[in-house]
């Protein structure tokens, strides 16, 4: 299964065996992508599914706690009163609970696998500035390449600031510019100078070289991991 619907847990037939089949089929597809070192979008989708299920699980317990209760026993030694629910969970709620309890550890296990691949990729990336690093680093260029290849993929990056009612955080966007061959003449410094000539709005651009030691998919792994790595290196 290529994708799992955002509302897969509540859509269609609420049956444990059926939902288990859907989940396992989806996770098998994710596992195949991870074996091919294709992290995105599967990893981010897994995290979203996990967070949604965790939220639903929490709300399910809150709903259960809100049911009317009556006193069952009093433990005078522990000074504790035990209650029992006068309203039992119906079949659908019980089925949902079973599905959630089964699904959360399965998804978490797959997330951990994805994170281990992510960490391995990042640990085998080399990043360094090209030329002098300017004070202004919210915009610039990222030059992505592989150790075994002379191909250089040029991206323009921009750091964006976001704020909600609680936190302020940063994100980074990459826009593909061109692919060039590096060589004795076409060095990283030369590539940077050519970019300055071509794009006059960035006369002194922050430019970073990011090189992967291993051959990994560009779009699904190298690019997204490089984005996060670059975001940690540029100044806020």
ABEGO torsion letter per residue (X at the ends): XABBBAAAAABEBBBAAAAAAAAAAAAAAAAAAAAAGBAOAAAAAAAAAAAAAAAAAAAAAAAAAABBBBBABBBAAAGBBBBBBABBBBAAAAAAAAAAAAAAAAAAAAAAAAAAAAAAAAAABBBBBBEBBBABAABEBBBBBBAABABBBBBBBBBBBBBBAABBBBBBBBBBABBBBBBAABBAAAAAAAAAAABAABABBBBBBBBBABBBBAAAAAAAAAAAAAAAABBX
